[in-house]
């Protein structure tokens, strides 16, 4: 099982980024997949989740209406579209698979002017 995140970087406030989580060694659509983030000096927090059944989604209040989690089954990849980014969104973002607790290596997102 491997999760590889990409797509992070430096963006100005109000900008957008799309993070990707390429999954290998398993079929992502049959697992609940999530994005977490950890800002410097803070605990890791759940950002968004897509369930394996029906693909229902959950978002943290702080990102609701700005972030969208999605899945491309053909590419076995999970995405996090982030719009209207704020400086407080700055963190390392991690992809997570339930049932076994697998984490990616993380990708840095920095929102700054």
N, C-alpha and C positions, 0 to 999 in steps of 0.2 A: 504494500500500500504506500502510495506516495502522493503528496499534494504539493504543487509548485505554484506559488503566487507570482504574479507579475502585474505591471501597470502602474505602480506607484511612481511618485516623483514630487517635484515642486510645482505648486500652482498658486495663482493669486486668489484672494478671497472672491467668491462669486463664481469661480471657475468650476470645471468638471473634470473628473477622471473616471476611467473604467478599470476596475481591477479584475483580473482573471485568476482562476484557480483550476489548473489542469490536474485532473485526477488520473491515476494509473494504478493498476492492480485490483481494481474493483469497478463496479458500475455505479456511477454517482447517483443516478436517478432512483435507485432503490434504497438510498440512505437519506436521512435528514442531514442537510448540509448547512453550515453556518459561517458567518463572518464575525470575528471578534476584533477588537482593537485594544492597544495598550499604549497610553501616553506616558511620557517619561515621568517617573515618580508616582504613577497611579496604578491601580489594579486593572487587570484585563477585564474588559466588559463586552457583553454580547451586543452586536450591532444589528444583525439580521439573520433570519433562519428561513429555510425553505424545507417543508416537510416532505417526506418520501411518499406520503399518501395524498394524492390530490394536488400536491404542490402548493399547499397553503403557505402563507408567509407571515412572519412576525418582524416588527421593527421596534427598536428602542425609540422612546419618545423623542430623544434628541435628534434623530435622523429621519423620523417619519415625514413623508411627503418630499423628502430630498433624495433619499437613497432608494435604489431598487435592486433586489436580488433576483437573479434569473439563472436558467440552466439551459445549456445546449446539449441535448442528449447525444447527438451525432458526434460532437467533439469531446464528450465526457468532461465538460468544463462548466464551472459555476462562475457567475459574474457578480460584481457589485458596481452598479452605476451610481456614481456620486455626483450630484448637482448642487449648485448654490453652496459650495464649500465655504466653511468658516475656519478661522484660525484654531478654534477649539476642536476641529476634526483632525488636527495634527496628531499622528500616532503611527505605530507599526500595526498594520492590518494582517490578521491571520485567518487562514481558511481552516475549517474544522469539520471533521466527520464524526458523527455519533457512532455508538456501538464499536467500542475499541479505543475511542479517544485518540484520533489521529490529527496531528497539527502540521501545517505547512511551516516553512521557515520564516515567513513574514515578508511584507513589503512596506517600505517607509512612504508615508504620505505626509507632506509638509505643505501647509497652507499659510502663505505669507506674502506680503507685498514687498 
